[in-house]
Amino acid sequence: DAGVTQSPTHLIKTRGQQVTLRCSPKSGHDTVSWYQQALGQGPQFIFQYYEEEERQRGNFPDRFSGHQFPNYSSELNVNALLLGDSALYLCASSLEGFTEAFFGQGTRLTVV
Amino acid sequence: DAKTTQPPSMDCAEGRAANLPCNHSTISGNEYVYWYRQIHSQGPQYIIHGLKNNETNEMASLIITEDRKSSTLILPHATLRDTAVYYCIVSIIQGAQKLVFGQGTRLTINP
């Protein structure tokens, strides 16, 4: 079992550009959550997808959007990038009705 | 905002038990206590969770006070590989569960 995989591992973008990050959940998991972790801080919840719908959202602007595909994989899109969007973006998968979340290694996004 | 309070840092000698405290005085009846840890440059890793009874697994033990307002994570025989940031989180157990991370405790295991 490959666990949660995220791509790419590192990314450098320019202010104003758009970025798409990808996540493949652990085999059999149907729920995907995205987190943003700034340097020296704990991860902050962005949103969660279940059955291809956004089920819950944290305090992030509409520039942050996502999608979940029928195979449960997910994408995180960020438009009009700001320098402050530089962070580690973590994807976590879980199975509805079960308790623990499994995290990927993250995508390190740098906005210059 | 995180509903938990943890000391920012702790040290422990290798081979000793590491006891990490957490205060969660506003925990609701349907919320569980979860512990995750994050080793440098990796994603967080689940350790253990509990409701009101003490729990033990292959990684750690979780002691929850009777009033559920605080808990302690115990790593019985700490190794250098246990050096990490440890997060105590309270959350519902099912459905639209989201994990609200605080600053965590940076645990350093010393040789």
Interface residues (C-beta under 8 A of the other chain):
Chain A: V4 S33 Y35 Q41 G42 P43 Q44 F45 Q48 Y50 R55 Q56 G58 L90 A92 S94 E96 G97 T99 E100 A101 F102 F103 G104 Q105 G106
Chain B: A2 Y32 Y34 Q42 G43 P44 Q45 Y46 H49 V85 Y87 I93 Q94 G95 A96 Q97 K98 L99 V100 F101 G102 Q103 G104
